[in-house]
């Protein structure tokens, strides 16, 4: 555990020395790559950089959202352009689409009821700023639907967002986004709904740019072991733009580094083990997707399982085990390995379907059995979670998610140790050949 904490301190220093983040395409990410790469080489792993080109998003200058009769809302505090939003400077009426003024901030993140998904947008949005809340679809689907109906902008109000807790969700890719897309607090949503009721127009100004830049995944593997059914572990090395990313996802990647360290000390495993430190996750799973897409059929077939670790030390967290409903055959065996470990250790746990929420997704789509652990992000823990794991039911799993306070002093160190031991156990079972996921 001491080594994990020391490595996390090193990531924190990298962020502090490079503008407060380790985001893709910026100096902090390159320094993180060099740090991980050197550590793995020193341990005797075969290490390479897997280069790819990704789109980097910039929100330039001071974006404006001016609502008649409302308080002054500020970029960063009350709203932000979503990643890959287009630019725009416009004044238009507001059309709420299924906007619920009384949406419960505590339950909404887990049970979104917003409209605007495919086939769910009225024609009256043409020429208007659309006001929505998150729905049961990708936010990009809501944007595409609004654009196809002639909307000039879209503001997505998150009922759980308060001032100074505004995040920067991604629209996955820049292609096809032609209107400004804003993520905003509950208060902004209510003010826009009031403007719509009064028939008042709103001024919205956003200036963005997209820059293509080369980044790299770091891929390392044991020199020996059976490569025909290798075990692969991964987590994303990049941070969000607005913070150092120590829980998200230094906690996952430095746990990988510790497992690599212990594996090297144990000698050659029966099964080859490959570690991946991904780029571009915060922008839209670019690093892992590019990697999987570049594999030949034979290379994909040689990967017996992929384990993903993204946020393992959330301060109000829990022990959640991947159990994706659409997981390829063999995924349930991995889930069982983790739950067996936690049961034996007397630690409560919960199965969770993360869907396309992290870097396991590309492997899942390729038919490779997947598994992993997650400690929770920016949704409220809820009473059931508090009963199961302890902590505070009304608070977020990690209130510093994607924010500048995602630092080493925000970590749940006990939870990180528990999760790291589970990762080591499952990796050991698979690497020893004691457990086969793919027959």
Secondary structure, DSSP 4 states (H G I P E B T S, - for coil): -HHHHHHHHHHHHHHHHTTT--BTTSHHHHHHHHHHHHHHHHTT-EEEEEEEEEEEEEE-S--EEEETTSPPP-BTTTEEEPBTPPPEEEEE-EEESS--TT--HHHHTTS--B--STT---GGGTTSEEEE--BSS-HHHHHHHHHHTT-SEEEEE-TT--TT-----B-S-STT--SEEEEE-HHHHHHHHHHHHHT--EEEEE-EEEEEEEEEEEEEE-SSSEEEEEEEEEEE-PBPTTS--IIIIIIHHHHHHHHHHHHHHH---SEEEEEEEESSHHHHSHHHHHHHHT--HHHHHHEEEEEEE-----TT---EEE--TTPPTTHHHHHHHHHHHHHHTT---EEE--TTSSTHHHHHHTT--EEEEE---SSB-HHHHHHHH-S-TTSBS-TTTTSTT-SGGG--HHHHHHHHHHHHHHHHHHHTTSS-S--
